[in-house]
């Protein structure tokens, strides 16, 4: 058994915790954007392949108390680095975070950890110094109240890079944040779902992957598979197991629209690519012609060009409007975004009794929309502090 840390968007902890419980992974503690759990090598790969809301998974190499640099160095040097790091790899201390601790100079912490790891590896490998070139293992150091965690990144590319989105809009929503929105909203595949600002299709695709029982990591690789603790036999067996659960014939009703015809083409291309990548196929980059693709079932998500005002509920029964409307980050665009929020009041007429779930970085969304939300949740989307507004039965 080993200890791991799963990182997620701040505000998505509950969704990630529920996912870990469903995978029967033992949670030891959690804090903002971070959940610690224990499992074996198989559980590690299952988490990497299956978690929808985790941005990264890190292996905890050591946890110890250090109030000075000597203690930091000795604790780090005692880690059996030669059991984890392949020969001729270099070590990169990618990020350091220190809170309420005597050791707070991040660049000095970074240098000391690198020195300790390099010292141990040089002794083990019988070399004078580590190479500055070639493949690397990436480390993170978290120090909280003088408690040091040395963490090894297992992912390489962050987990929100599923492999299906080669084209994106101006301000794309992270795949993991979109998945968190879906899981926290209460949407399930038995309900219709509509995104009237679908952009590059992230919300629609994450909903489809969830509804198809498709593990989101099936279309990508992980750095840990090249490390000494990696096990390609276990990984391969799990990939086969998870692909066998893929079911695109599940009855789903997922719809999206956008006023921009290029966005619609990108969304359709990314959707096709997502379907192919979870099957293990190598999908090319660029915009794909939907006309040249035969959907595998009658329940394929439907995307069309429509303005938000033209969007209509496609089902007789209530469902979920889940969307990421324009943020308006640049001066001038913000006014346009606020006008869009005001215009969104028409959704109540065209989607009666549906739930509306909106993510935006605008804290005044409610005043422009004209109604107070049933609930508001702080949630990050990358570096953006955002808000998830949930209106029940608009």
C-alpha positions as a Python dict, from the first residue, in 0.01 Angstrom:
ca = {
    (1, 'X'): (0, 0, 0),
    (2, 'X'): (119, 350, -86),
    (3, 'X'): (-7, 699, -7),
    (4, 'X'): (-124, 928, -286),
    (5, 'X'): (-254, 1281, -322),
    (6, 'X'): (-522, 1371, -578),
    (7, 'X'): (-540, 1739, -674),
    (8, 'X'): (-862, 1898, -800),
    (9, 'X'): (-1026, 2235, -854),
    (10, 'X'): (-1102, 2413, -528),
    (11, 'X'): (-1474, 2352, -483),
    (12, 'X'): (-1466, 2009, -649),
    (13, 'X'): (-1348, 1816, -341),
    (14, 'X'): (-1687, 1657, -273),
    (15, 'X'): (-1716, 1525, -628),
    (16, 'X'): (-1362, 1384, -617),
    (17, 'X'): (-1421, 1228, -274),
    (18, 'X'): (-1733, 1053, -405),
    (19, 'X'): (-1536, 920, -702),
    (20, 'X'): (-1263, 781, -477),
    (21, 'X'): (-1523, 610, -258),
    (22, 'X'): (-1682, 448, -565),
    (23, 'X'): (-1340, 310, -660),
    (24, 'X'): (-1308, 168, -305),
    (25, 'X'): (-996, 377, -243),
    (26, 'X'): (-926, 460, 121),
    (27, 'X'): (-930, 835, 196),
    (28, 'X'): (-716, 949, 489),
    (29, 'X'): (-770, 1327, 482),
    (30, 'X'): (-865, 1618, 258),
    (31, 'X'): (-816, 1992, 232),
    (32, 'X'): (-878, 2262, -26),
    (33, 'X'): (-818, 2112, -369),
    (34, 'X'): (-638, 1810, -231),
    (35, 'X'): (-741, 1461, -113),
    (36, 'X'): (-500, 1203, 31),
    (37, 'X'): (-573, 833, -17),
    (38, 'X'): (-404, 493, 5),
    (39, 'X'): (-400, 203, -238),
    (40, 'X'): (-176, -41, -424),
    (41, 'X'): (-37, -32, -778),
    (42, 'X'): (-363, -153, -932),
    (43, 'X'): (-561, 109, -741),
    (44, 'X'): (-313, 373, -857),
    (45, 'X'): (-375, 289, -1224),
    (46, 'X'): (-750, 264, -1166),
    (47, 'X'): (-745, 617, -1022),
    (48, 'X'): (-535, 754, -1309),
    (49, 'X'): (-765, 602, -1570),
    (50, 'X'): (-1103, 653, -1403),
    (51, 'X'): (-1113, 975, -1203),
    (52, 'X'): (-1306, 1247, -1384),
    (53, 'X'): (-1244, 1540, -1150),
    (54, 'X'): (-876, 1495, -1048),
    (55, 'X'): (-626, 1730, -1216),
    (56, 'X'): (-322, 1534, -1099),
    (57, 'X'): (-230, 1229, -890),
    (58, 'X'): (91, 1239, -691),
    (59, 'X'): (271, 963, -501),
    (60, 'X'): (371, 1063, -148),
    (61, 'X'): (737, 959, -122),
    (62, 'X'): (782, 1092, 231),
    (63, 'X'): (604, 1285, 504),
    (64, 'X'): (809, 1422, 792),
    (65, 'X'): (859, 1726, 1015),
    (66, 'X'): (1129, 1980, 928),
    (67, 'X'): (1182, 2316, 1092),
    (68, 'X'): (1524, 2386, 931),
    (69, 'X'): (1708, 2307, 609),
    (70, 'X'): (1923, 2033, 764),
    (71, 'X'): (1610, 1837, 859),
    (72, 'X'): (1459, 1902, 515),
    (73, 'X'): (1774, 1771, 345),
    (74, 'X'): (1817, 1460, 560),
    (75, 'X'): (1449, 1364, 536),
    (76, 'X'): (1459, 1396, 159),
    (77, 'X'): (1791, 1211, 122),
    (78, 'X'): (1652, 916, 323),
    (79, 'X'): (1396, 846, 48),
    (80, 'X'): (1506, 541, -160),
    (81, 'X'): (1506, 742, -482),
    (82, 'X'): (1676, 459, -671),
    (83, 'X'): (1357, 251, -626),
    (84, 'X'): (1148, 507, -814),
    (85, 'X'): (1366, 697, -1060),
    (86, 'X'): (1498, 519, -1372),
    (87, 'X'): (1871, 544, -1433),
    (88, 'X'): (1982, 853, -1629),
    (89, 'X'): (1660, 1044, -1553),
    (90, 'X'): (1694, 1393, -1414),
    (91, 'X'): (1499, 1531, -1118),
    (92, 'X'): (1291, 1849, -1147),
    (93, 'X'): (1132, 2012, -842),
    (94, 'X'): (838, 2162, -1027),
    (95, 'X'): (641, 2335, -750),
    (96, 'X'): (686, 2429, -386),
    (97, 'X'): (411, 2541, -150),
    (98, 'X'): (470, 2643, 212),
    (99, 'X'): (205, 2758, 461),
    (100, 'X'): (243, 2847, 830),
    (101, 'X'): (592, 2692, 841),
    (102, 'X'): (938, 2801, 950),
    (103, 'X'): (1071, 2702, 608),
    (104, 'X'): (912, 2949, 370),
    (105, 'X'): (1173, 3051, 109),
    (106, 'X'): (1040, 2852, -186),
    (107, 'X'): (1348, 2876, -411),
    (108, 'X'): (1573, 2761, -125),
    (109, 'X'): (1338, 2471, -46),
    (110, 'X'): (1340, 2377, -414),
    (111, 'X'): (1721, 2380, -430),
    (112, 'X'): (1761, 2177, -108),
    (113, 'X'): (1518, 1904, -215),
    (114, 'X'): (1687, 1877, -554),
    (115, 'X'): (2029, 1856, -389),
    (116, 'X'): (1918, 1580, -150),
    (117, 'X'): (1758, 1368, -422),
    (118, 'X'): (2056, 1415, -654),
    (119, 'X'): (2301, 1322, -377),
    (120, 'X'): (2120, 993, -311),
    (121, 'X'): (2089, 903, -679),
    (122, 'X'): (2449, 988, -761),
    (123, 'X'): (2565, 755, -483),
    (124, 'X'): (2330, 478, -599),
    (125, 'X'): (2430, 509, -964),
    (126, 'X'): (2799, 574, -905),
    (127, 'X'): (2806, 903, -1096),
    (128, 'X'): (2935, 1252, -1013),
    (129, 'X'): (2621, 1443, -1115),
    (130, 'X'): (2280, 1398, -1273),
    (131, 'X'): (2224, 1491, -1635),
    (132, 'X'): (2064, 1826, -1714),
    (133, 'X'): (1901, 1683, -2025),
    (134, 'X'): (1664, 1405, -2124),
    (135, 'X'): (1363, 1262, -1945),
    (136, 'X'): (1275, 1381, -1597),
    (137, 'X'): (1070, 1294, -1293),
    (138, 'X'): (880, 1593, -1156),
    (139, 'X'): (842, 1656, -784),
    (140, 'X'): (623, 1880, -573),
    (141, 'X'): (696, 1987, -217),
    (142, 'X'): (414, 2082, 18),
    (143, 'X'): (498, 2213, 366),
    (144, 'X'): (206, 2274, 601),
    (145, 'X'): (272, 2369, 965),
    (146, 'X'): (630, 2235, 934),
    (147, 'X'): (506, 1901, 796),
    (148, 'X'): (685, 1820, 469),
    (149, 'X'): (535, 1614, 187),
    (150, 'X'): (765, 1508, -97),
    (151, 'X'): (538, 1418, -389),
    (152, 'X'): (616, 1247, -720),
    (153, 'X'): (397, 1344, -1018),
    (154, 'X'): (257, 1031, -1184),
    (155, 'X'): (72, 1197, -1471),
    (156, 'X'): (310, 1391, -1693),
    (157, 'X'): (48, 1601, -1871),
    (158, 'X'): (-229, 1702, -1628),
    (159, 'X'): (-531, 1470, -1620),
    (160, 'X'): (-765, 1727, -1772),
    (161, 'X'): (-576, 1671, -2097),
    (162, 'X'): (-783, 1370, -2203),
    (163, 'X'): (-650, 1370, -2559),
    (164, 'X'): (-973, 1453, -2741),
    (165, 'X'): (-963, 1833, -2748),
    (166, 'X'): (-715, 1946, -3010),
    (167, 'X'): (-921, 2255, -3088),
    (168, 'X'): (-1064, 2491, -2824),
    (169, 'X'): (-1236, 2824, -2786),
    (170, 'X'): (-1090, 3151, -2655),
    (171, 'X'): (-1157, 3061, -2290),
    (172, 'X'): (-1209, 2684, -2275),
    (173, 'X'): (-1347, 2515, -1968),
    (174, 'X'): (-1117, 2253, -1817),
    (175, 'X'): (-1242, 1900, -1871),
    (176, 'X'): (-1210, 1818, -1501),
    (177, 'X'): (-1403, 2132, -1400),
    (178, 'X'): (-1677, 2043, -1650),
    (179, 'X'): (-1695, 1693, -1500),
    (180, 'X'): (-1717, 1841, -1150),
    (181, 'X'): (-2006, 2065, -1261),
    (182, 'X'): (-2193, 1763, -1394),
    (183, 'X'): (-2138, 1551, -1084),
    (184, 'X'): (-2217, 1833, -839),
    (185, 'X'): (-2529, 1945, -1026),
    (186, 'X'): (-2713, 1619, -970),
    (187, 'X'): (-2741, 1542, -1345),
    (188, 'X'): (-2761, 1175, -1436),
    (189, 'X'): (-2791, 1013, -1778),
    (190, 'X'): (-3165, 950, -1734),
    (191, 'X'): (-3219, 1328, -1766),
    (192, 'X'): (-3194, 1538, -2085),
    (193, 'X'): (-2900, 1780, -2090),
    (194, 'X'): (-2857, 2094, -2302),
    (195, 'X'): (-2567, 2340, -2331),
    (196, 'X'): (-2673, 2658, -2520),
    (197, 'X'): (-2313, 2794, -2526),
    (198, 'X'): (-2140, 2467, -2611),
    (199, 'X'): (-1819, 2619, -2755),
    (200, 'X'): (-1567, 2340, -2811),
    (201, 'X'): (-1808, 2089, -2655),
    (202, 'X'): (-1635, 2015, -2325),
    (203, 'X'): (-1951, 1987, -2111),
    (204, 'X'): (-2129, 1774, -2373),
    (205, 'X'): (-1830, 1543, -2414),
    (206, 'X'): (-1773, 1497, -2040),
    (207, 'X'): (-2145, 1419, -2004),
    (208, 'X'): (-2124, 1166, -2287),
    (209, 'X'): (-1816, 995, -2138),
    (210, 'X'): (-1996, 968, -1803),
    (211, 'X'): (-2313, 835, -1967),
    (212, 'X'): (-2116, 582, -2174),
    (213, 'X'): (-1935, 454, -1861),
    (214, 'X'): (-1614, 555, -2039),
    (215, 'X'): (-1304, 599, -1822),
    (216, 'X'): (-1170, 945, -1917),
    (217, 'X'): (-803, 840, -1909),
    (218, 'X'): (-833, 567, -2172),
    (219, 'X'): (-716, 798, -2450),
    (220, 'X'): (-382, 897, -2293),
    (221, 'X'): (-64, 770, -2128),
    (222, 'X'): (89, 841, -1785),
    (223, 'X'): (444, 926, -1681),
    (224, 'X'): (445, 660, -1407),
    (225, 'X'): (443, 381, -1664),
    (226, 'X'): (809, 464, -1740),
    (227, 'X'): (908, 480, -1372),
    (228, 'X'): (1043, 185, -1174),
    (229, 'X'): (713, 153, -984),
    (230, 'X'): (512, 135, -1307),
    (231, 'X'): (355, -195, -1413),
    (232, 'X'): (246, -207, -1777),
    (233, 'X'): (94, -554, -1726),
    (234, 'X'): (-150, -425, -1463),
    (235, 'X'): (-214, -111, -1667),
    (236, 'X'): (-291, -310, -1982),
    (237, 'X'): (-529, -544, -1799),
    (238, 'X'): (-716, -250, -1647),
    (239, 'X'): (-743, -73, -1981),
    (240, 'X'): (-902, -385, -2131),
    (241, 'X'): (-1140, -415, -1835),
    (242, 'X'): (-1247, -52, -1854),
    (243, 'X'): (-1291, -58, -2233),
    (244, 'X'): (-1518, -362, -2197),
    (245, 'X'): (-1754, -147, -1987),
    (246, 'X'): (-1790, 119, -2258),
    (247, 'X'): (-2154, 129, -2369),
    (248, 'X'): (-2250, 386, -2632),
    (249, 'X'): (-2597, 231, -2668),
    (250, 'X'): (-2707, 369, -2329),
    (251, 'X'): (-3015, 587, -2377),
    (252, 'X'): (-2889, 942, -2341),
    (253, 'X'): (-3028, 1278, -2452),
    (254, 'X'): (-2743, 1525, -2477),
    (255, 'X'): (-2776, 1839, -2687),
    (256, 'X'): (-2570, 2150, -2750),
    (257, 'X'): (-2575, 2460, -2963),
    (258, 'X'): (-2367, 2769, -3030),
    (259, 'X'): (-2409, 3081, -3243),
    (260, 'X'): (-2061, 3031, -3391),
    (261, 'X'): (-2057, 2775, -3673),
    (262, 'X'): (-1684, 2714, -3621),
    (263, 'X'): (-1747, 2632, -3254),
    (264, 'X'): (-2014, 2382, -3360),
    (265, 'X'): (-1768, 2215, -3601),
    (266, 'X'): (-1501, 2200, -3329),
    (267, 'X'): (-1748, 2051, -3079),
    (268, 'X'): (-1856, 1784, -3327),
    (269, 'X'): (-1490, 1703, -3408),
    (270, 'X'): (-1391, 1679, -3043),
    (271, 'X'): (-1690, 1454, -2971),
    (272, 'X'): (-1590, 1212, -3247),
    (273, 'X'): (-1230, 1221, -3125),
    (274, 'X'): (-1338, 1149, -2766),
    (275, 'X'): (-1533, 842, -2880),
    (276, 'X'): (-1236, 714, -3079),
    (277, 'X'): (-972, 778, -2811),
    (278, 'X'): (-1155, 588, -2534),
    (279, 'X'): (-1173, 294, -2775),
    (280, 'X'): (-796, 304, -2803),
    (281, 'X'): (-785, 446, -3155),
    (282, 'X'): (-533, 713, -3251),
    (283, 'X'): (-737, 1020, -3344),
    (284, 'X'): (-583, 1296, -3555),
    (285, 'X'): (-582, 1665, -3486),
    (286, 'X'): (-795, 1936, -3645),
    (287, 'X'): (-1159, 1977, -3737),
    (288, 'X'): (-1332, 1660, -3855),
    (289, 'X'): (-1630, 1656, -4090),
    (290, 'X'): (-1928, 1517, -3900),
    (291, 'X'): (-2085, 1421, -4233),
    (292, 'X'): (-1815, 1157, -4280),
    (293, 'X'): (-1882, 992, -3944),
    (294, 'X'): (-2149, 731, -3872),
    (295, 'X'): (-2270, 754, -3510),
    (296, 'X'): (-2246, 420, -3328),
    (297, 'X'): (-2600, 449, -3186),
    (298, 'X'): (-2925, 645, -3212),
    (299, 'X'): (-2836, 824, -2889),
    (300, 'X'): (-2539, 1017, -3023),
    (301, 'X'): (-2515, 1374, -2876),
    (302, 'X'): (-2667, 1634, -3108),
    (303, 'X'): (-2492, 1968, -3176),
    (304, 'X'): (-2625, 2246, -3398),
    (305, 'X'): (-2577, 2613, -3482),
    (306, 'X'): (-2826, 2826, -3289),
    (307, 'X'): (-2810, 3143, -3086),
    (308, 'X'): (-2895, 3111, -2717),
    (309, 'X'): (-3227, 3288, -2783),
    (310, 'X'): (-3319, 3027, -3047),
    (311, 'X'): (-3246, 2728, -2824),
    (312, 'X'): (-3550, 2520, -2728),
    (313, 'X'): (-3606, 2228, -2493),
    (314, 'X'): (-3585, 1913, -2709),
    (315, 'X'): (-3777, 1695, -2462),
    (316, 'X'): (-4119, 1704, -2304),
    (317, 'X'): (-3977, 1629, -1962),
    (318, 'X'): (-3754, 1859, -1751),
    (319, 'X'): (-3380, 1826, -1772),
    (320, 'X'): (-3060, 2019, -1703),
    (321, 'X'): (-2919, 2327, -1874),
    (322, 'X'): (-2548, 2314, -1787),
    (323, 'X'): (-2336, 2582, -1948),
    (324, 'X'): (-2028, 2803, -1949),
    (325, 'X'): (-2145, 3138, -2097),
    (326, 'X'): (-1897, 3407, -2215),
    (327, 'X'): (-1679, 3535, -1932),
    (328, 'X'): (-1588, 3876, -2073),
    (329, 'X'): (-1229, 3883, -1950),
    (330, 'X'): (-1121, 4173, -2172),
    (331, 'X'): (-1246, 4531, -2130),
    (332, 'X'): (-1550, 4577, -2353),
    (333, 'X'): (-1619, 4204, -2365),
    (334, 'X'): (-1737, 4222, -2004),
    (335, 'X'): (-2026, 4448, -2102),
    (336, 'X'): (-2122, 4209, -2379),
    (337, 'X'): (-2107, 3918, -2133),
    (338, 'X'): (-2334, 4103, -1890),
    (339, 'X'): (-2582, 4167, -2171),
    (340, 'X'): (-2573, 3794, -2246),
    (341, 'X'): (-2648, 3714, -1880),
    (342, 'X'): (-2951, 3945, -1898),
    (343, 'X'): (-3070, 3777, -2219),
    (344, 'X'): (-3044, 3435, -2053),
    (345, 'X'): (-3375, 3510, -1883),
    (346, 'X'): (-3540, 3381, -2203),
    (347, 'X'): (-3425, 3031, -2110),
    (348, 'X'): (-3699, 3017, -1847),
    (349, 'X'): (-3960, 3048, -2120),
    (350, 'X'): (-3802, 2795, -2357),
    (351, 'X'): (-3687, 2541, -2096),
    (352, 'X'): (-3970, 2545, -1840),
    (353, 'X'): (-3901, 2354, -1516),
    (354, 'X'): (-3546, 2268, -1620),
    (355, 'X'): (-3253, 2314, -1381),
    (356, 'X'): (-2998, 2576, -1488),
    (357, 'X'): (-2632, 2535, -1385),
    (358, 'X'): (-2391, 2813, -1488),
    (359, 'X'): (-2018, 2858, -1429),
    (360, 'X'): (-1873, 3208, -1463),
    (361, 'X'): (-1609, 3423, -1298),
    (362, 'X'): (-1858, 3710, -1266),
    (363, 'X'): (-1967, 3744, -900),
    (364, 'X'): (-2264, 3958, -1005),
    (365, 'X'): (-2422, 3705, -1240),
    (366, 'X'): (-2741, 3681, -1034),
    (367, 'X'): (-2813, 4053, -1059),
    (368, 'X'): (-2779, 4052, -1438),
    (369, 'X'): (-2975, 3729, -1481),
    (370, 'X'): (-3245, 3875, -1258),
    (371, 'X'): (-3290, 3594, -1009),
    (372, 'X'): (-3115, 3465, -701),
    (373, 'X'): (-2969, 3115, -748),
    (374, 'X'): (-3088, 2822, -539),
    (375, 'X'): (-2721, 2761, -449),
    (376, 'X'): (-2383, 2914, -529),
    (377, 'X'): (-2053, 2726, -508),
    (378, 'X'): (-1702, 2869, -541),
    (379, 'X'): (-1505, 2662, -790),
    (380, 'X'): (-1181, 2725, -976),
    (381, 'X'): (-1139, 2681, -1350),
    (382, 'X'): (-763, 2672, -1396),
    (383, 'X'): (-633, 2999, -1248),
    (384, 'X'): (-977, 3164, -1260),
    (385, 'X'): (-1178, 3194, -942),
    (386, 'X'): (-1526, 3110, -1063),
    (387, 'X'): (-1876, 3053, -932),
    (388, 'X'): (-2121, 2774, -1004),
    (389, 'X'): (-2479, 2901, -989),
    (390, 'X'): (-2752, 2639, -966),
    (391, 'X'): (-3114, 2738, -1035),
    (392, 'X'): (-3364, 2464, -959),
    (393, 'X'): (-3669, 2440, -1184),
    (394, 'X'): (-3640, 2774, -1366),
}
